[in-house]
Amino acid sequence: MAKQINGIQQLGVGVTNIHEAFAWYRKYFGMDIKMFEEAAMAELMLPHTEGEPRERHAILALNLEGGGGFEIWQHTGKIPEPPKFEVQFGDLGIFAGKLKTTDAEKAFQQYKSWGINLITDVTESPDKRKHFYVYDLYNNIWEVCEEPVRYKKQKSVNGGVYGAVIGTSNIEESLRVYQQILGYDQVVYDLAGQMPDWKGLPGGEGSYRRVLLKHSKKYNGAFSPVFGPSCIELVQSLDRKPKGIFEGRLWGDPGFIHLCFDINGMDDLREEVRDNGFPFTVDSALDMDTFDMGEAAGSFSYIQAPEGTLIEFVETHKIPLVKKLGWSLDLTKRKPGPLPNWIFSLFAVMRVK
């Protein structure tokens, strides 16, 4: 079928201790649905792991409030290596993950009562939505943004991944990926100068150009009701030369390692990205029809955006539904379009309390 973007499936987060990380994200960010967990060898990521297969442990966690998940990822065959410098706003790659919330003030007060490391107060973003920034246990920065669209009300004060803040040295070049390939065709704002809502962030006092992108069309994939709308914010420093966040390190090391989109039409996408000058750097379909991830299966590929960000695409073939009974859903045998709500309700069986 023709290529179709269905929403952000997950944001990859490299960590130093996967069990500690999952426990923290489950407790404080409500990422308590464990879709799959697998310890295996990352054999297909050679272009981004210095040509060597790497042992890893991964967990995909979701929040039924809605939004993309976290792919929590730990190198187990080597010591995870943190950045060699203090990452600042505008450095190249994914600087911050965006989380959605229906009430920023409530989320802020809840985090404050828990003693989470808040970076800013609640302020208004340029599109007049309330938001604030917070550190997680590994000092990754998360922007918590008000977004009224939710899938299902949960106990958590926030939902899942709403998007990402991405540093680039040339916004026009990066738009070739985010607008032309990923289809973020709506420019919500395009501003330059000092940003009042970034005061207190590392490098936040500098001068920047920032562009917020959204999709004008509603997603219509199998999981789109849970993923919901998303956005990308591109940031370019105007008064300093930025550094590559993963300079001298490997994919999977601590930090935001990739942004993953759920898609249909991998074959058409392969041709499109090649014709646009961003061919797949990794393509699982070259080695096998479906890539088995233990409890889930599908095809995946990667491209690299001009600023260095790794963008993953996943065409899902199978997902677990009730693990104890061995129930799974084969997506290759159904017509395109959103799954019924009763199937999403079964995800709650995979909740870790």
Steps between C-alpha positions, in 0.01 A plus 500: 500500500602864464720642773301632797624659823284385793658700785797486734530144622779565750797711599816299563665574835847361566559427869761353732264273697190380318315366803562817700389708201178306437409519870552879499313564176218275617464675836544863398401516131232229503676287235365182654388288202789268414438410134814294469833432667793333331869443568676422173773600257448812288638351180348729236606838641861470382515841325432661840694263731848522346436197280461259791191313628418621851336322790203694629190484718186687392153569643216669312273679748172685431259726687130453416437870557626512143816594312800306382692260719852482637743247356727471803832366374819393677832381364587181689813399308682823588478775757245764385691821433339836591569824304851639538367853552199679644234484231345839434192618316566496128760222509452265208246222537213436740550738790168443678203268483150648505235344725132583477274601786145634516590720801852642526439665839377174652794306356746762629360487852503120502862486390590766757339295779702197388825697509570460129764740369297779335700728270246775428169622635184462296509759220332555165658374181483727192178324392339600832502154656622442855817296534805442720828308496618226736799268544461125533726284716776507236476877440323459168278802437126458442262774396151441641250662259127555525316305231124447534487179295530194722417135438373395844516673836754335731632564851817648357514881462666469161471288190766360272726650237360803319810579295859614532718812512778457243811712464623570148767719343276579201123489541434526126707187437329310781156592366574274202447206736241629746272670246557309177545144629324504838221727378507767774349752261356752748732772635351604835768763564838607365680736739850639553671664797512431873222276630347599838357152564849344472647695791673253732563236235861411412590759236154652530628859523636490144348617175316244290269433212225255593239347272208290621354255249178298507298284262191659347345156438377255762683168527306193387716199589426199718641662816431864413221544761755431776790690343292813435642818342869587520741783429866570427684810620818587312753724676798679345753693706572844357793599723713187551618194312305197626649159576371160394328342802622152402841615377753229588232266636283216370131470431352359820727695734321718760265766366232518233620251239228516231147609419281217368194528275240230448437467125342298226657457158867432573575419134364834378682682779828336400469650152386840630788554743754383241362742241514783759866432580450325837526127426447243773813450709340189654236287327384180673302391192825439315576213740155363584130547424423571864729580791412300813528701823382213720150615592461729198607497136525731201731670254714797597731745330697816580597819326729772633380860485748775397576596863572136590169395659414136438142454383361147528203362307312192616238309305341286769405141411419349840442626855427312824152538650473259794845359560396243762261339251734540206255732320645727235364708213615442141472837328591361158157334481277803557385796294666839554351737755481545879463198725180476707511632856445154651843394371668802658323415827692171503825699525407563863565130569869581437503773766782469756392622842 
